[in-house]
């Protein structure tokens, strides 16, 4: 999971997302909520099952309050990008940065 997570973190850094120190589960749940928002907003059909499983396992390790806040943060970050760059450009960037997670 570490190499997979590293690739996702590098992709998210291009969206201005800063990694939290020593919080890989926070990052996995954040990425899942960010990319799930992209999937539904952009109409992507494919989504990597590994990230779904990892996010679910991580959410179980977090408190409900903590996981809810992290999910909300990921959704808000995606929505902020759509507001800043527009839906078309944001969706295009997500496809380019995360080809191993989302597909048209």
Secondary structure by P-SEA (a helix, b strand, c coil): caaaaaaaaaaaaaaccccccccaaaaaaaaaaaaaaaaaaaccccccaaaaaaaaaaaaaccaaaaaaaaaaaaaaaaaaaaaccaaaaaaaaaaaccccccc
